[in-house]
């Protein structure tokens, strides 16, 4: 792996970690019960899923996919600007 690829991977991992932290914060704050208790997480995931007309499972998929997408964008932008 070249130095350029290593740097891009680090940027992608950092962006993914930031996206994960943002997702947890969004779930904790968006429900009818605010916080990281079981009730808070359940209502937060249901609220996030309700944006697309789904429920808790849709919220879980959206919350899990967001950091992956952010990491991929960060990796791609880093590769683009370093080449």
N, CA, C and O atoms as a GROMACS GRO file, in nm:
protein
  332
    1UNK      N    1   0.085  -0.117   0.000
    1UNK     CA    2   0.000   0.000   0.000
    1UNK      C    3   0.089   0.123   0.000
    1UNK      O    4   0.180   0.134   0.082
    2UNK      N    5   0.064   0.214  -0.090
    2UNK     CA    6   0.146   0.334  -0.100
    2UNK      C    7   0.112   0.432   0.012
    2UNK      O    8   0.010   0.418   0.079
    3UNK      N    9   0.200   0.530   0.030
    3UNK     CA   10   0.177   0.631   0.133
    3UNK      C   11   0.049   0.710   0.104
    3UNK      O   12  -0.022   0.749   0.197
    4UNK      N   13   0.021   0.732  -0.025
    4UNK     CA   14  -0.101   0.803  -0.063
    4UNK      C   15  -0.224   0.724  -0.021
    4UNK      O   16  -0.320   0.782   0.029
    5UNK      N   17  -0.221   0.593  -0.042
    5UNK     CA   18  -0.333   0.508  -0.003
    5UNK      C   19  -0.348   0.501   0.148
    5UNK      O   20  -0.460   0.500   0.199
    6UNK      N   21  -0.236   0.497   0.220
    6UNK     CA   22  -0.241   0.493   0.366
    6UNK      C   23  -0.302   0.621   0.422
    6UNK      O   24  -0.384   0.617   0.513
    7UNK      N   25  -0.263   0.733   0.366
    7UNK     CA   26  -0.318   0.860   0.411
    7UNK      C   27  -0.467   0.870   0.383
    7UNK      O   28  -0.544   0.920   0.466
    8UNK      N   29  -0.508   0.822   0.266
    8UNK     CA   30  -0.649   0.825   0.231
    8UNK      C   31  -0.729   0.733   0.323
    8UNK      O   32  -0.841   0.765   0.361
    9UNK      N   33  -0.671   0.619   0.358
    9UNK     CA   34  -0.739   0.526   0.449
    9UNK      C   35  -0.757   0.588   0.587
    9UNK      O   36  -0.862   0.571   0.649
   10UNK      N   37  -0.656   0.658   0.635
   10UNK     CA   38  -0.666   0.724   0.765
   10UNK      C   39  -0.775   0.830   0.762
   10UNK      O   40  -0.852   0.842   0.857
   11UNK      N   41  -0.782   0.907   0.655
   11UNK     CA   42  -0.887   1.009   0.642
   11UNK      C   43  -1.024   0.942   0.639
   11UNK      O   44  -1.118   0.990   0.703
   12UNK      N   45  -1.037   0.832   0.566
   12UNK     CA   46  -1.164   0.760   0.559
   12UNK      C   47  -1.206   0.706   0.694
   12UNK      O   48  -1.323   0.713   0.730
   13UNK      N   49  -1.111   0.651   0.770
   13UNK     CA   50  -1.142   0.598   0.903
   13UNK      C   51  -1.184   0.711   0.997
   13UNK      O   52  -1.279   0.698   1.074
   14UNK      N   53  -1.112   0.822   0.990
   14UNK     CA   54  -1.148   0.937   1.074
   14UNK      C   55  -1.285   0.992   1.041
   14UNK      O   56  -1.362   1.026   1.131
   15UNK      N   57  -1.317   1.001   0.913
   15UNK     CA   58  -1.449   1.050   0.873
   15UNK      C   59  -1.558   0.953   0.916
   15UNK      O   60  -1.665   0.994   0.959
   16UNK      N   61  -1.530   0.823   0.904
   16UNK     CA   62  -1.628   0.723   0.948
   16UNK      C   63  -1.652   0.730   1.098
   16UNK      O   64  -1.765   0.717   1.144
   17UNK      N   65  -1.545   0.750   1.176
   17UNK     CA   66  -1.560   0.762   1.321
   17UNK      C   67  -1.641   0.887   1.358
   17UNK      O   68  -1.726   0.882   1.447
   18UNK      N   69  -1.615   0.996   1.288
   18UNK     CA   70  -1.693   1.118   1.313
   18UNK      C   71  -1.839   1.097   1.276
   18UNK      O   72  -1.929   1.145   1.345
   19UNK      N   73  -1.862   1.026   1.167
   19UNK     CA   74  -2.000   0.995   1.127
   19UNK      C   75  -2.071   0.907   1.228
   19UNK      O   76  -2.190   0.926   1.255
   20UNK      N   77  -1.999   0.811   1.285
   20UNK     CA   78  -2.059   0.724   1.386
   20UNK      C   79  -2.096   0.803   1.511
   20UNK      O   80  -2.203   0.783   1.568
   21UNK      N   81  -2.008   0.893   1.553
   21UNK     CA   82  -2.038   0.976   1.670
   21UNK      C   83  -2.159   1.065   1.643
   21UNK      O   84  -2.243   1.085   1.730
   22UNK      N   85  -2.166   1.118   1.523
   22UNK     CA   86  -2.281   1.201   1.486
   22UNK      C   87  -2.410   1.120   1.482
   22UNK      O   88  -2.515   1.170   1.521
   23UNK      N   89  -2.402   0.996   1.436
   23UNK     CA   90  -2.520   0.911   1.431
   23UNK      C   91  -2.571   0.880   1.571
   23UNK      O   92  -2.691   0.884   1.597
   24UNK      N   93  -2.480   0.848   1.662
   24UNK     CA   94  -2.520   0.818   1.800
   24UNK      C   95  -2.585   0.941   1.862
   24UNK      O   96  -2.687   0.930   1.931
   25UNK      N   97  -2.527   1.057   1.838
   25UNK     CA   98  -2.584   1.181   1.890
   25UNK      C   99  -2.722   1.209   1.833
   25UNK      O  100  -2.811   1.254   1.905
   26UNK      N  101  -2.739   1.184   1.704
   26UNK     CA  102  -2.868   1.208   1.640
   26UNK      C  103  -2.975   1.114   1.697
   26UNK      O  104  -3.087   1.157   1.723
   27UNK      N  105  -2.940   0.987   1.715
   27UNK     CA  106  -3.036   0.892   1.771
   27UNK      C  107  -3.071   0.930   1.914
   27UNK      O  108  -3.188   0.925   1.952
   28UNK      N  109  -2.972   0.967   1.993
   28UNK     CA  110  -2.997   1.002   2.133
   28UNK      C  111  -3.083   1.126   2.146
   28UNK      O  112  -3.160   1.137   2.242
   29UNK      N  113  -3.073   1.219   2.054
   29UNK     CA  114  -3.144   1.346   2.065
   29UNK      C  115  -3.278   1.350   1.992
   29UNK      O  116  -3.359   1.438   2.019
   30UNK      N  117  -3.302   1.257   1.900
   30UNK     CA  118  -3.419   1.271   1.814
   30UNK      C  119  -3.543   1.199   1.863
   30UNK      O  120  -3.651   1.222   1.808
   31UNK      N  121  -3.533   1.116   1.961
   31UNK     CA  122  -3.649   1.040   2.007
   31UNK      C  123  -3.738   1.117   2.100
   31UNK      O  124  -3.707   1.230   2.140
   32UNK      N  125  -3.850   1.056   2.136
   32UNK     CA  126  -3.940   1.120   2.232
   32UNK      C  127  -3.881   1.115   2.372
   32UNK      O  128  -3.912   1.201   2.455
   33UNK      N  129  -3.797   1.016   2.398
   33UNK     CA  130  -3.722   1.008   2.524
   33UNK      C  131  -3.576   1.033   2.489
   33UNK      O  132  -3.512   0.950   2.424
   34UNK      N  133  -3.523   1.145   2.531
   34UNK     CA  134  -3.387   1.182   2.496
   34UNK      C  135  -3.289   1.106   2.585
   34UNK      O  136  -3.308   1.097   2.706
   35UNK      N  137  -3.184   1.052   2.523
   35UNK     CA  138  -3.079   0.986   2.600
   35UNK      C  139  -3.039   0.853   2.540
   35UNK      O  140  -3.089   0.814   2.434
   36UNK      N  141  -2.947   0.785   2.607
   36UNK     CA  142  -2.894   0.658   2.558
   36UNK      C  143  -2.946   0.538   2.636
   36UNK      O  144  -2.882   0.433   2.638
   37UNK      N  145  -3.061   0.554   2.700
   37UNK     CA  146  -3.125   0.439   2.764
   37UNK      C  147  -3.191   0.354   2.655
   37UNK      O  148  -3.197   0.395   2.539
   38UNK      N  149  -3.240   0.238   2.692
   38UNK     CA  150  -3.306   0.151   2.594
   38UNK      C  151  -3.426   0.222   2.530
   38UNK      O  152  -3.449   0.212   2.410
   39UNK      N  153  -3.501   0.292   2.612
   39UNK     CA  154  -3.617   0.365   2.561
   39UNK      C  155  -3.575   0.480   2.470
   39UNK      O  156  -3.637   0.505   2.368
   40UNK      N  157  -3.469   0.549   2.508
   40UNK     CA  158  -3.419   0.660   2.426
   40UNK      C  159  -3.367   0.613   2.291
   40UNK      O  160  -3.393   0.676   2.189
   41UNK      N  161  -3.293   0.503   2.292
   41UNK     CA  162  -3.240   0.450   2.166
   41UNK      C  163  -3.353   0.400   2.077
   41UNK      O  164  -3.355   0.426   1.957
   42UNK      N  165  -3.448   0.328   2.136
   42UNK     CA  166  -3.561   0.275   2.059
   42UNK      C  167  -3.642   0.388   1.997
   42UNK      O  168  -3.674   0.384   1.878
   43UNK      N  169  -3.677   0.489   2.076
   43UNK     CA  170  -3.756   0.599   2.021
   43UNK      C  171  -3.674   0.682   1.922
   43UNK      O  172  -3.730   0.735   1.826
   44UNK      N  173  -3.544   0.694   1.945
   44UNK     CA  174  -3.459   0.767   1.851
   44UNK      C  175  -3.449   0.696   1.717
   44UNK      O  176  -3.459   0.760   1.612
   45UNK      N  177  -3.429   0.564   1.719
   45UNK     CA  178  -3.423   0.489   1.593
   45UNK      C  179  -3.557   0.494   1.520
   45UNK      O  180  -3.560   0.506   1.398
   46UNK      N  181  -3.667   0.486   1.596
   46UNK     CA  182  -3.799   0.496   1.533
   46UNK      C  183  -3.820   0.634   1.470
   46UNK      O  184  -3.879   0.645   1.363
   47UNK      N  185  -3.772   0.738   1.537
   47UNK     CA  186  -3.785   0.874   1.482
   47UNK      C  187  -3.702   0.891   1.356
   47UNK      O  188  -3.747   0.951   1.259
   48UNK      N  189  -3.580   0.838   1.357
   48UNK     CA  190  -3.494   0.847   1.237
   48UNK      C  191  -3.557   0.767   1.124
   48UNK      O  192  -3.558   0.813   1.009
   49UNK      N  193  -3.608   0.648   1.153
   49UNK     CA  194  -3.673   0.566   1.051
   49UNK      C  195  -3.802   0.627   1.001
   49UNK      O  196  -3.841   0.605   0.886
   50UNK      N  197  -3.870   0.702   1.087
   50UNK     CA  198  -3.994   0.767   1.046
   50UNK      C  199  -3.974   0.871   0.938
   50UNK      O  200  -4.069   0.907   0.868
   51UNK      N  201  -3.853   0.921   0.923
   51UNK     CA  202  -3.824   1.019   0.818
   51UNK      C  203  -3.847   0.960   0.679
   51UNK      O  204  -3.888   1.031   0.586
   52UNK      N  205  -3.822   0.831   0.664
   52UNK     CA  206  -3.841   0.764   0.535
   52UNK      C  207  -3.967   0.678   0.533
   52UNK      O  208  -3.986   0.597   0.442
   53UNK      N  209  -4.053   0.696   0.633
   53UNK     CA  210  -4.178   0.622   0.638
   53UNK      C  211  -4.166   0.484   0.698
   53UNK      O  212  -4.258   0.403   0.685
   54UNK      N  213  -4.056   0.455   0.764
   54UNK     CA  214  -4.036   0.325   0.826
   54UNK      C  215  -4.042   0.335   0.976
   54UNK      O  216  -4.097   0.430   1.032
   55UNK      N  217  -3.987   0.238   1.040
   55UNK     CA  218  -3.985   0.236   1.186
   55UNK      C  219  -3.844   0.222   1.238
   55UNK      O  220  -3.749   0.277   1.183
   56UNK      N  221  -3.833   0.147   1.346
   56UNK     CA  222  -3.704   0.132   1.412
   56UNK      C  223  -3.601   0.063   1.324
   56UNK      O  224  -3.484   0.102   1.325
   57UNK      N  225  -3.641  -0.039   1.249
   57UNK     CA  226  -3.547  -0.110   1.162
   57UNK      C  227  -3.492  -0.018   1.054
   57UNK      O  228  -3.372  -0.020   1.024
   58UNK      N  229  -3.578   0.063   0.995
   58UNK     CA  230  -3.531   0.160   0.896
   58UNK      C  231  -3.434   0.260   0.957
   58UNK      O  232  -3.334   0.297   0.896
   59UNK      N  233  -3.464   0.302   1.080
   59UNK     CA  234  -3.374   0.393   1.151
   59UNK      C  235  -3.239   0.331   1.177
   59UNK      O  236  -3.136   0.397   1.167
   60UNK      N  237  -3.239   0.201   1.210
   60UNK     CA  238  -3.113   0.131   1.232
   60UNK      C  239  -3.031   0.123   1.104
   60UNK      O  240  -2.910   0.144   1.106
   61UNK      N  241  -3.097   0.094   0.992
   61UNK     CA  242  -3.027   0.086   0.864
   61UNK      C  243  -2.968   0.222   0.826
   61UNK      O  244  -2.853   0.230   0.784
   62UNK      N  245  -3.047   0.326   0.842
   62UNK     CA  246  -2.998   0.461   0.809
   62UNK      C  247  -2.882   0.500   0.900
   62UNK      O  248  -2.781   0.553   0.854
   63UNK      N  249  -2.897   0.473   1.029
   63UNK     CA  250  -2.793   0.509   1.125
   63UNK      C  251  -2.664   0.431   1.101
   63UNK      O  252  -2.555   0.484   1.121
   64UNK      N  253  -2.676   0.307   1.060
   64UNK     CA  254  -2.556   0.225   1.033
   64UNK      C  255  -2.492   0.262   0.900
   64UNK      O  256  -2.369   0.255   0.887
   65UNK      N  257  -2.572   0.301   0.802
   65UNK     CA  258  -2.518   0.332   0.670
   65UNK      C  259  -2.451   0.470   0.663
   65UNK      O  260  -2.360   0.491   0.583
   66UNK      N  261  -2.495   0.561   0.746
   66UNK     CA  262  -2.442   0.698   0.739
   66UNK      C  263  -2.290   0.705   0.762
   66UNK      O  264  -2.222   0.768   0.681
   67UNK      N  265  -2.235   0.643   0.866
   67UNK     CA  266  -2.088   0.650   0.883
   67UNK      C  267  -2.012   0.583   0.770
   67UNK      O  268  -1.903   0.627   0.733
   68UNK      N  269  -2.069   0.476   0.715
   68UNK     CA  270  -2.003   0.409   0.602
   68UNK      C  271  -1.997   0.501   0.481
   68UNK      O  272  -1.894   0.510   0.413
   69UNK      N  273  -2.107   0.569   0.454
   69UNK     CA  274  -2.111   0.662   0.341
   69UNK      C  275  -2.016   0.779   0.363
   69UNK      O  276  -1.946   0.820   0.270
   70UNK      N  277  -2.015   0.833   0.484
   70UNK     CA  278  -1.926   0.946   0.514
   70UNK      C  279  -1.780   0.904   0.502
   70UNK      O  280  -1.698   0.978   0.449
   71UNK      N  281  -1.747   0.785   0.552
   71UNK     CA  282  -1.610   0.734   0.540
   71UNK      C  283  -1.568   0.714   0.396
   71UNK      O  284  -1.456   0.746   0.358
   72UNK      N  285  -1.660   0.661   0.314
   72UNK     CA  286  -1.630   0.639   0.173
   72UNK      C  287  -1.608   0.772   0.101
   72UNK      O  288  -1.518   0.784   0.017
   73UNK      N  289  -1.689   0.871   0.132
   73UNK     CA  290  -1.672   1.004   0.071
   73UNK      C  291  -1.540   1.065   0.115
   73UNK      O  292  -1.468   1.122   0.033
   74UNK      N  293  -1.506   1.053   0.243
   74UNK     CA  294  -1.379   1.106   0.292
   74UNK      C  295  -1.260   1.039   0.225
   74UNK      O  296  -1.164   1.106   0.187
   75UNK      N  297  -1.267   0.907   0.211
   75UNK     CA  298  -1.161   0.832   0.144
   75UNK      C  299  -1.148   0.876  -0.002
   75UNK      O  300  -1.038   0.901  -0.051
   76UNK      N  301  -1.261   0.885  -0.070
   76UNK     CA  302  -1.259   0.925  -0.212
   76UNK      C  303  -1.205   1.065  -0.232
   76UNK      O  304  -1.126   1.089  -0.324
   77UNK      N  305  -1.248   1.159  -0.147
   77UNK     CA  306  -1.198   1.297  -0.160
   77UNK      C  307  -1.050   1.305  -0.130
   77UNK      O  308  -0.977   1.380  -0.195
   78UNK      N  309  -1.004   1.229  -0.032
   78UNK     CA  310  -0.862   1.229   0.001
   78UNK      C  311  -0.780   1.173  -0.116
   78UNK      O  312  -0.676   1.229  -0.152
   79UNK      N  313  -0.826   1.064  -0.175
   79UNK     CA  314  -0.757   1.006  -0.291
   79UNK      C  315  -0.757   1.106  -0.408
   79UNK      O  316  -0.657   1.120  -0.479
   80UNK      N  317  -0.870   1.174  -0.428
   80UNK     CA  318  -0.883   1.267  -0.539
   80UNK      C  319  -0.786   1.386  -0.524
   80UNK      O  320  -0.717   1.422  -0.618
   81UNK      N  321  -0.782   1.444  -0.405
   81UNK     CA  322  -0.700   1.563  -0.386
   81UNK      C  323  -0.551   1.533  -0.370
   81UNK      O  324  -0.467   1.621  -0.392
   82UNK      N  325  -0.516   1.410  -0.333
   82UNK     CA  326  -0.374   1.377  -0.319
   82UNK      C  327  -0.313   1.326  -0.449
   82UNK      O  328  -0.191   1.311  -0.458
   83UNK      N  329  -0.396   1.300  -0.548
   83UNK     CA  330  -0.340   1.249  -0.674
   83UNK      C  331  -0.323   1.359  -0.777
   83UNK      O  332  -0.277   1.334  -0.888
   0.00000   0.00000   0.00000
